[in-house]
Amino acid sequence: MIRRHLLLFLIIILAAAPAAASEQGQPSESSLDNAAIRITVASRAGGSPDYIVRTLAAHHDKRFGTTTTVRNIEGLSGENGFQRFIRGDTSGKKWIILQETVLTANPYRFQKSDEDPFRGLALIRTIAKSHFYLIVRASDSIQCFEDFLETTRAGASPLLYGTGGVATLHHTAMEKISKSLELNVRHIPFRSNSQAVQGLVSGDVRAIMAGGSALSLVKNGDLRIIAVTAPDAMEAFPDIPPVSKFIPGFEAQNWFALFVKQGLPKHRLEMLQERVETVVNDPDFQKTIGLRYQWEFSLPAPDLKELIKKERREFQDMMEQRQQ
């Protein structure tokens, strides 16, 4: 009888062992407490994705007791950092922040046939977005967007404008404007946005389409904003007209989103989403990030995928038209 009871006890223990092992293999919510999180930034230190994610990481560490390390991997418009990240293992402690071109333009540029809009990633949350500025030197005879239109339509030679590179968001925005308004302009690509700003200051180009990298020179009076790509006038520059005044419905923006590699259990992904949502809703985070970006940008995964598909089509159409 004792042997029979002992045998039954062993059977119960052995049957429960796999389930216990499975439960141990599933990280709990507390496994992220005091954890070391690694975030990949697929661009240079000091750029917009880097600033946004370092701000978010500081608030996340303070709120949840984590320790976050940020690694910058630049090159090929974010493709280098993305490929390094996607080849790694799936982990709730490894995140990546991307700006939209990695998901919208890069598949076409680098001939990657990615049917999945997220390219093997799972969305934690969209974090912020920003719009662009059409900028000239303050000393230029072009003082407003109407002057810009007149100059680019009347001159025999094309007006030279600069951006931080070919097929960047600034470039594609300006291509749309020039096509819609039939402007006589020529693109001069620089190696970075900061170099494009310096090119404008030195007179290599007469205008640039740029983001926040030029605002310090706008504030000190060296440069002048003549239009913005937001759908309406921006709170920071209420007297500057949006391009949509001249092209109804026009908007050009850059959005930033935080991802993990696909394959994370659903409950783990939802936990990450809840934590990041808590940080983004923190007034201190909103105040800090709101100095340079619009944090009121929240799209669920299905809507973001549709936006990516739309922007992929637009980019492909533009590139094919340029080749004709």
Residue pairs with C-beta under 8 A, 6 or more apart in sequence:
26 265
26 268
27 92
27 268
29 271
31 92
32 64
32 66
32 92
32 93
32 271
32 272
32 275
33 64
33 65
33 66
34 65
34 66
34 67
35 66
35 67
35 93
36 66
36 67
36 68
36 69
36 93
37 57
37 60
37 66
37 67
37 68
37 69
37 93
37 94
37 95
38 68
38 69
38 70
38 71
38 93
38 94
38 95
39 53
39 57
39 68
39 69
39 70
39 71
39 94
39 95
39 96
39 97
40 71
40 73
40 81
40 84
40 85
40 94
40 95
40 96
40 97
41 47
41 49
41 50
41 53
41 70
41 71
41 72
41 73
41 81
41 96
41 97
42 49
42 73
42 74
42 78
42 79
42 80
42 81
42 82
42 85
42 96
42 97
42 98
42 102
43 49
43 50
43 72
43 74
43 78
43 81
43 99
44 50
44 72
44 74
44 192
45 72
48 99
48 130
48 211
48 212
48 254
48 256
48 292
48 293
49 97
49 98
49 99
49 256
50 70
50 72
51 292
52 97
52 127
52 128
52 256
52 289
52 293
53 70
53 97
53 127
53 258
54 70
55 285
55 288
55 289
56 127
56 258
56 276
56 279
56 280
56 285
56 289
57 68
57 70
58 68
59 279
59 282
59 284
59 285
60 66
60 68
60 275
60 276
60 279
61 67
61 68
63 275
63 278
63 279
63 282
64 275
72 81
73 80
73 81
73 84
73 85
74 80
74 81
75 81
76 106
76 110
77 101
77 102
77 105
77 106
77 109
77 165
77 167
77 168
78 98
78 99
78 101
78 102
78 106
79 102
79 106
79 109
79 110
81 96
82 96
82 98
82 102
82 106
82 119
85 94
85 96
85 261
86 119
86 120
86 121
86 261
88 94
88 261
89 261
90 260
90 261
90 262
90 263
90 264
91 260
91 261
91 264
92 260
92 264
92 268
92 269
92 271
92 272
94 260
94 261
95 124
95 258
95 259
95 260
95 272
96 121
96 258
96 259
96 260
97 127
97 256
97 257
97 258
97 259
98 121
98 256
98 257
98 259
99 169
99 254
99 255
99 256
100 169
100 254
100 255
100 256
100 257
100 308
100 311
101 167
101 168
101 169
102 119
103 117
103 118
103 119
103 308
104 308
104 311
104 312
104 315
105 167
105 172
105 312
105 315
106 112
107 113
107 114
107 119
107 312
108 312
108 315
108 316
108 319
109 167
112 119
114 120
117 304
117 305
117 308
117 309
117 312
118 259
118 262
118 301
118 305
118 308
120 261
120 262
121 259
121 260
121 261
121 262
122 259
122 260
122 261
122 262
122 263
122 264
122 269
122 301
123 257
123 258
123 259
123 301
123 304
124 257
124 258
124 259
124 260
124 269
124 272
124 273
124 276
125 257
125 258
125 273
125 276
125 277
125 280
125 298
126 255
126 256
126 257
126 258
126 297
126 298
126 299
126 304
127 256
127 257
127 258
127 276
127 280
127 289
127 295
127 297
128 255
128 256
128 289
128 293
128 294
128 295
128 297
129 253
129 254
129 255
129 256
129 293
129 294
129 297
130 211
130 212
130 253
130 254
130 292
130 293
130 294
131 228
131 229
131 230
131 234
131 251
131 252
131 253
131 254
131 294
132 169
132 170
132 173
132 209
132 210
132 211
132 228
132 229
132 252
132 253
132 254
133 209
133 210
133 211
133 214
133 215
133 218
133 225
133 227
133 228
133 229
133 240
134 145
134 148
134 174
134 177
134 207
134 208
134 209
134 225
134 226
134 227
134 228
134 229
134 243
135 200
135 207
135 208
135 209
135 210
135 214
135 218
135 223
135 224
135 225
135 226
136 142
136 148
136 200
136 206
136 207
136 223
136 224
136 226
137 200
137 201
137 203
137 206
137 222
137 223
137 224
138 221
138 222
138 223
138 224
140 206
140 224
141 147
141 151
142 148
142 151
142 206
142 207
142 226
143 224
143 226
144 226
145 226
145 227
145 241
145 243
145 246
147 226
148 207
148 226
148 227
149 181
149 183
149 246
151 159
152 158
152 159
152 178
152 183
152 184
152 185
153 182
153 183
153 184
155 184
157 184
158 184
158 185
158 186
159 183
159 184
159 185
159 186
159 206
159 207
160 185
160 186
160 188
160 204
160 205
160 206
160 207
161 174
161 185
161 186
161 187
161 188
161 205
161 206
161 207
161 208
161 209
162 187
162 188
162 189
162 190
162 196
162 199
162 200
162 204
162 205
162 207
162 208
163 170
163 171
163 174
163 187
163 189
163 190
163 193
163 196
163 208
163 209
163 210
164 170
164 189
164 190
164 191
164 192
164 193
164 194
164 195
164 196
164 210
165 171
165 189
165 190
165 191
165 192
166 187
166 189
167 315
167 319
169 252
169 253
169 254
170 193
170 196
170 208
170 209
170 210
170 211
171 187
171 189
171 209
172 252
172 314
172 315
172 318
173 209
173 229
173 252
174 185
174 187
174 209
175 187
175 318
175 322
176 247
176 250
176 252
176 318
177 183
177 243
177 247
177 250
178 185
179 321
180 247
180 250
181 246
181 247
188 199
188 204
188 205
190 196
190 199
193 210
193 211
193 213
193 214
194 213
196 205
196 208
196 210
197 208
197 210
197 213
197 214
197 217
197 223
199 205
199 208
200 206
200 207
200 208
200 214
200 223
201 217
201 222
201 223
208 214
209 229
211 254
212 292
214 223
217 223
218 224
218 225
225 237
225 240
226 240
227 240
227 241
227 242
227 243
228 234
228 237
228 240
228 241
228 242
228 243
229 242
229 243
229 250
229 251
229 252
229 253
230 242
230 244
230 251
230 253
231 242
231 244
231 249
231 250
231 251
232 242
232 244
233 239
233 240
233 241
233 242
234 240
234 242
242 250
243 250
243 252
244 250
244 251
255 297
256 293
257 304
258 276
260 269
260 272
264 272
279 285
280 286
280 295
280 298
285 295
286 295
289 295
299 307
